């Protein structure tokens, strides 16, 4: 009966207003344009490496340059967004990454591609801390994982669109024009963002009922936000911070591996032409998109049925590890379609886990530091992912893709162990959760 009552209450609250849903779908399209720009190089890599005779180690250096700046900007971007706000911060970031992707079409050497990919990462690192901060501001706890799932699913949709459309543009007009087309999408999104988004306290189109519902149903850890060096010392002592950081650090390399290396793997190991890559490389990203919503919906359902917020997130992480293991034999099977199917299952599980990883900061910390905590976890994840990317390049040049597929399957198990060991809700958070559902 309690579950039915809470479900009915949430249904009524959803009808209170829809401004928050317009905002999160705008963030979804931000992530789509972000990933179209990011994936443009990876999808075009078989054509570019053939033209300039790049090795896999060269390719890893170019990809690693993006990841280094991207990781650093997750941290710096989270701090900047906490200071200047998400509206201005995301607007500037989108303009920057779109311009840098267009300029990538001018490159003709390892250094040139690495430079423009490095500059691209500076802008793109703002997207996830900013989107996580907006969701934490605009969504009550029961809806927060779904909000994260919506904007984060844009990575899968953007990756799929890039895999499908960028090769076709390159075949028709040349790979340099493909970078230009991808970059222009960001400027279209920028105009929409400036019209749709304002902070909750001064949004011209949010009603008092929706605003009141959001404010009354926020539930975060009772850690006060202090600012300055004291704030960072406080965060550094929090086991919850380290649980979020280590969890992200051991799961993000899985995504980067499939995102960056899948087109090249299909070309190298499976003999795919650019046309065949366009036909098939988008499918695993659709599976990841489903995984985002699977994790978000299941955790939200469990919370509505009375399971404590953090416990629900943790159990979704644990269950999500199982499908990720399916990617381990993908490089060993002879049938290419079976290999793609296994990769799809792995990315489905990863995306479900990732949705929880991005939701934890909004669950555990006040809005004033969500961007900073998310940025810190992104920094750790980016640095570990960069190392993994460089290792993959060296492994492929000397051995094969198989060790990388095995490592990608095992990493989420390590991440989940640390999440269970380190992340703990405060007593205040659990009491609030029980009161809200009774």
N, C-alpha and C positions, 0 to 999 in steps of 0.2 A: 504493500500500500504506500509506503514511504517513497519507493521508486516511482510509482505512478503519479504521486503528488508532485514530486520534484520535476518529473518530465513535463507535466501539465504547466507547472510554474514557468519552466524554461521556455515552453512553447509560447506562453502568453508574453513573456519578456521579449522574445524574438520579434513579436509584432509591434513592440513599443516603438521601434525605429530601425531604420536600415542604413543609417549613415556609416556605421562601422563596417558594414559589408561592402559598401561602395569603396571605402578606403582600402580594405584588405585586397579586393580584386584589382585595384589600381597598383598595389604593391606586387600582386601576382604578375602583372604585365611589366613592371620594373624588372623583376627577376627574369622574365622571358627575354627582354631586350638585353639584359646583362649577359645571359648565357648564349644568345645568338652571337654577340660580339666576342665572347670568350671562346666559343667553340669554332669560330670561323677559321682560326689557324689550324686547330687539330683536324678538322674535316678536310682542309686543303693541304695538310701535311704530305700526303702521298704525292700530290702534284708538285708541290714546292721542293720536297726533298729529291725527287727525280730530276727536276730542272737544275738544281744547284748542287746535287750530289752530296747532300748532308748525310752523316752517319746517325745512328740511333743515339749516340752520345751527344752529337750536336743538337739533335732534336730535344733531348732531355735538358740541355743547357738553356735552350730557348723557353721551354715550358717552365723550367725552374726559375728563370728570371721573373716570369709573371708571378709565380707562387711566392717568391720572397717579398716582393712589394705588396702583394695582396695580403700576405700574413701580417706584415707590419702595419698596413692600413686598417686591418681589423681592429687592432689595439688603438692606434691613434684616431681612427675614424670613430670608434665608440666614444672616446673621450670628447672629441670635437662635437659629435652629435649631442652629447649630454650638455654641452655648453651653448651651441648655437641653435639647437633644435633640429628636428627631423625634416621639416619643410624645406628650409634653406640648404641643409646639409645634403640631402638626397638630390635636390635639384642641381647643385654644383657638381656632385659626383657623376650624375648621369650625363651632363654636358661634357665632362672631362673624358669619361671612358668612351663615349661615342666618338669624340674627336680623335682620340688616340687609335681607335680601331680603324678609322678612315685612313689615318696616316700610316698604318702598318702596310698599306698597299704600296708605299714608296720603298720598302726595304728590299734588299737584294743580297744580304749576307747574314751569317749567323749573328754577328754583332748587331746589325740593323734590326733584324727580327727580335732579338733579345731586348734591345733598347725599347722598342715600341711596345712589346709585351710587358716589360717592366713598368712603363708609364701607364699602360692599360690597367694593371693591377692596383695602382694607386687609387684610381677612381672606383673600381669595382669592389674594393674592400669595404666601402661604406654601406653597401646594399643590405647585407644581413644584420649588422648591428642596428642600422636604422629601422629596418622592417620589424625586427624583434622588439625594439623600443616602442614603435607605434602600436604593435599588437598588445604589448603589456599595458599601454596607456588606454587603449580603446576597448579591450575585451575582458569580461569577467572570467574567472578561472575555469568555469565549465566549458567555455567556448574557446579558450585561448589556444589549446592544441589544434583545434580545427582552423583557427585563424593562421597559425604558423604553417599548418599543412597546406593551406591555400596559397600563401605567398611562396613557400618553399617549393611547391609543386611546379612553379614557374621555371625552376631549373631544369626539370625533366622535359617540360613542354618546349623550352628554349633550346635544349640540347637536341630534341627530336626535330624541331623546325630547322635548326642549323644543319643537321645531318641530311635532311631531305632537300632543302632549298639551296643552301650555299653551293653544293657541287653543281647543281643545275645552272646557277648564275655563272659560275666559273667556266663551265663548258660553253655557255652561250656567249659570254662577254669577256672572259679572262678572269684569273683569280684576283687581280688587283681591284677590279670592279666589285667583286664579291665582298671584299672588306668595306668598300664604300657603302654598299647597300645595307650591310649589317649595321654600320655605324649610324646611318640616318634614322633608323628605328628609334634610337634613344632620344633624339630631339623631338620626335612626335610624342613620345611618352612624357617628356618634360613639360610640354604645354598642358597636357591633361592633368598631371600631378599638381601643378600650381593652381589649377582651378578646383580640384577635388579636395585637397588636404589642407586642414588647419588644425592646430592643437585643440584638444577636447574642450578646454575652458573658453575658447573664443571662436569655435566653429560656427559660421553663420547659419548652417542648415541642420544642426543637431537639435532635437527637441528636448525639453526639460525631463520628460519621462525616460528617454533613452540615456541621457546624461546621468540622471539619478540612479538608474539601474546599474550602470557601469561602475559608478563610484561606490555604490553600496555592496557590490559583489566582488570587488577586488580583494584578493587574498594573497598576501605576500609575507615573507618572513619579517619579523619585527625588528630587523636590524636598522637602526637609524642611519640616514645618509648625512655624513658630516662634511665632506669636501676636502680637497687638498691632500697633503701627505698623510694626514690622519685617516682619511677614507681609504687610501691604498694600503696602509698598514692593517686596517681593520679587515679589508678584503683578503689580504695575504694570510691572515690567521684563520680564515673561515674554511673549514673542511668542505663545505658545500661548493665553494669556489673551485677548490682543487678537484672535486668530483666532476664538476662540469668541464673543467679544463682538460683533465686527463681523458675523460670520456670522449670528448671531441677529438683530441689528439690521436686516439687510436681507431677512430672510425672514419674521419675525413679522408685519409689516404686511400680508402677503398673507392670512394667516389672519384677522386682525382685519377686513379689508375684507369678506371673504365672510361671516364670522360676524355682524358687526354690520349690514351693508348688504343682504344677500341678501333677507330678508323685505321690506324697504322697496322694494328694486329690483323685486321681483316684483309688488308693489302698484302702484308708480309707472309702471314702464315696460311691464309685461306685463298690468296690469289684474287681478291676482289678488285675490280676496276672502280674508278670513281663513280661511274653510273650505278654499279651494284652496291657500293657503299651508301649511295643516296637511297637505294631501294630498301636496305635492311638495317642500317646503323641506327635509325631512329627508333626502332621497336623496343630495345631495352629501356629507353628513356620513358616510354609510355608505361612500362612495368614499374619504373621508379615513381612515376606520377601516381599510380594506383597505391603504391606503398605509402606515400605521404598521407593520403586520405585514410588508408587502412589504420595506420598508427594513430592519427588524430581522432578518428571516429571511435576506435575501440577504447582509447584512454578516456575520452569524454563520456562514453556510455558507462564505463565502470565507475567514474566519478558520480554520475547522476544516479547510479544504483547504490551509492553509499560508500564505495571504496575510497579511502583517503587519497588526496591528490597525488602526492609524491609516490605512494605505493603503486598507484595505477600506472604512472609513468615508468617506474622501474620494471614492472612485470611486462610491459610492452617491449622494453629494451631486451629483456631476457628472451622472450619468444621470438623477437625479430632476428636474433643471432642465427637461428636454425636455417632459414632460407638462404642466408648469406653463404653458408657452407657449400651450397650447390655450385658456386662459381669455381671451386677448387679443381674439379675434373674437366672444366671447360676447354682447357688447352690440350687435353690428352685425347678427347674423343675424336673419332674420325669424321663423323657427320657434322657438317658445318651448321646445319639447322638445329641439331641437338645442342651444339655448343652455344648458339644464340639463345636457345631456350633456357639453358642453365644460367647464362649471364642475366637473362631477364629475371629469373627467380632471385638471384643474388642481389640485384639492384632493387627489387621489390622489398626485400628484407632490410637492406641498408637504408632506404628512404623512410621506412617505418621507424627505424632506430633514430635516424637523423632528426625527424620531427620532434621526438622526445628531447633530444639533446639541445635543440633550439628553444624548446618550451621551458626547460628547467630554469633559466635565469629569470624569466617573468614570473614563475611560480615562487621562487625562493628569495627574490631581492626587490627592494623598492624601485619604483620607476626611475628615480634619480641616478641609479647606478646600473640599470639593466644594460645600457649601451656599453658601459665600461667592462662589465663581466662578460658579456657576449664578445666584445672585442678581444679581451684577454684570452678567451677560449679559442677564438679564431686565429690569434697569433700563434698559439701553441700548435693548433691543428695545421696551420699553413707551413710552419717550419718543419714539422715531422713529415708532412706530405711532400715538401720540397726534397727532403732527403730520400724519401721513397721513390720519387720520380727519377732522381739521379741514379739510384740503385737499379731501377728497372732498365734505364738506358744501357747501363754497363752490362747487366745480365743478358739482355737481348743481343748485344753485340758479341758477347763471349759464349753464351749458352742458348737459352730459349726463353719464351714467355712463361713456361710452366712454373718456375719458382715464384714468380710474382703473383700468379693466380692463387697459389697455395697460401702465400702470406696474406693476401687480401681476404681470404676466407677465414683466417684465424684471428685477425686483429679485433673484430667486434667482441669476441669472447673476453679478451683482455680488458677492453673498455668497460664491458658490463660488470666484470668483477670489481673494478674500481668504483663504478657508480653505486653498487650495492654496499661497498665497504665505507664510502666517504659521505655520500649524500644522506642527510638526515633532516626531516622537517622539524621546526620548532614546535613546542607544545602549543603555542599560540596559533600557529597555522592550522594544526589539526583540529583544535577546538572550534576555530572559525569555520572550517570545512564541515564539521558535524552540525553546527548550528544552522548553516546555510541550507543544508539538505534535510532538515527536520521541520 
